[in-house]
């Protein structure tokens, strides 16, 4: 009969920094390409919302263009046409337009 050959058990290698290097590089790329720009945009949006004033012309997330008539903590009243006023959440305002943009539309 043929006897079974037993291989010697290999000792496991201790994990080093070289094993984690690809994960570290991926995290750094994620940080600079996704997380950091998103944080910057959120900071700019928050600053824009805090600086809104009566008479500013804005665009909402739904695409409504209007002039701010009344400003509250959570809601904004927009005049979207002569005598037509809508109420939207402040967070839905996406863009602050230059003065006179509505007249040129």
Secondary structure, 3 states (H helix, E strand, C coil): CCCCCCCCCCCCCCCCHHHHHHHHHHHHHHHHHHHHHHHHHHHHHHHHHHCCCCCCEEEECCCCEEEEEEECCCEEEEEEECCEEEEEEHHHEEEEECCCHHHHC
